[in-house]
Amino acid sequence: MRPQGPGGGSDASRRPRRSWPTAEKRKIIAESFAPGASVAQVAQRYGLNANMLFTWRRQFQPTWPASLDAAQLVPVKISPAPSPTGGRMEIVLAGGERICFDADVDAAALARVVKALSRR
């Protein structure tokens, strides 16, 4: 009896592993960091599993130029009068996404949300 691969198919029916040159990986990773890019769509375009692309992004992140990791300053408006909503705040990201929260929000949790959204 032939050994069964994951999902019940025989190992002979699985695609062979592809070896990606480092330059090609970097190109794909850079494409996944482009504004408005979807990691899933970029991965699909190259016949990759999105999890593999996320792994590559983590592996190559320390070698990215500092400009990609640097924080970006965004304009901030401060109202002179107290907000009628009772301390409610709003952050508008570069892509137009809005994050609304109360003034008593946990700063660490908010930082994680902003960081996650800025990576999309």
C-alpha positions in Angstrom: 0.0 0.0 0.0 1.3 3.5 -0.9 1.8 6.0 1.9 -0.9 8.6 2.2 -0.1 12.3 2.2 -2.0 15.0 4.2 -5.6 15.1 3.1 -5.6 11.4 2.0 -4.0 11.7 -1.4 -0.9 9.8 -2.3 2.5 11.5 -2.0 2.9 11.1 -5.8 0.0 13.5 -6.4 1.5 16.4 -4.5 3.4 19.1 -6.2 7.1 19.1 -5.7 8.4 21.8 -3.4 9.6 24.9 -5.3 12.8 26.6 -4.3 12.6 30.4 -4.5 15.8 32.4 -5.1 16.3 35.1 -2.5 16.0 37.9 -5.1 12.6 36.6 -6.1 11.5 36.3 -2.4 12.5 39.9 -1.8 10.5 41.0 -4.9 7.4 39.2 -3.7 7.8 40.5 -0.1 8.2 44.0 -1.3 5.0 43.6 -3.4 3.1 42.4 -0.4 4.1 45.6 1.6 2.9 48.0 -1.2 0.1 50.3 -0.1 -3.2 48.6 -0.6 -1.7 45.2 -1.3 -3.3 42.0 0.0 -0.9 39.3 1.2 -3.4 36.7 0.2 -3.7 38.1 -3.4 0.1 38.5 -3.8 0.6 34.9 -2.6 -2.0 33.6 -4.9 -0.5 35.5 -7.9 2.8 33.6 -7.3 1.2 30.2 -6.4 2.2 30.5 -2.8 0.4 29.8 0.4 -0.2 33.1 2.2 1.3 31.6 5.4 4.6 31.1 3.5 4.6 34.7 2.5 4.0 35.8 6.1 6.9 33.6 7.1 9.2 35.2 4.5 8.1 38.7 5.6 9.2 37.8 9.2 12.4 36.3 8.1 13.5 39.2 5.9 12.1 42.0 8.0 15.4 42.7 9.8 17.1 43.3 6.5 14.6 45.8 5.1 15.9 49.4 4.7 15.2 51.6 7.7 12.8 53.7 5.7 10.2 50.8 5.7 10.4 50.4 9.4 10.5 54.0 10.4 7.4 55.5 11.9 5.5 58.0 9.8 4.3 61.2 11.2 0.6 62.0 10.5 -1.2 65.3 10.9 -3.1 65.8 14.2 -5.9 68.2 15.0 -6.5 69.2 18.6 -9.8 70.8 19.3 -9.6 73.8 21.7 -12.9 72.9 23.3 -13.8 69.6 25.0 -15.3 67.1 22.7 -19.1 66.8 23.0 -18.8 63.0 22.7 -17.1 62.9 26.2 -13.5 62.2 25.3 -14.0 60.2 22.2 -11.0 60.1 19.7 -10.5 59.1 16.1 -7.5 58.2 14.1 -7.7 58.3 10.3 -5.0 56.1 8.7 -3.4 56.8 5.3 -5.7 54.4 3.5 -8.8 56.2 4.9 -9.5 53.6 7.6 -10.8 55.2 10.8 -10.3 54.0 14.4 -12.6 55.5 17.0 -12.1 55.0 20.7 -12.8 56.5 24.1 -10.1 58.5 25.9 -9.7 55.7 28.5 -8.6 53.1 25.9 -5.8 50.8 26.9 -2.8 52.4 25.1 -1.0 49.1 24.6 -4.0 47.5 23.0 -4.5 50.6 20.7 -0.9 50.5 19.7 -1.3 46.8 18.7 -4.3 47.6 16.6 -2.6 50.5 14.8 0.5 48.5 14.2 -1.6 45.6 12.7 -3.5 47.9 10.4 -0.5 49.7 9.2 1.1 46.4 8.0 -1.8 45.7 5.6 
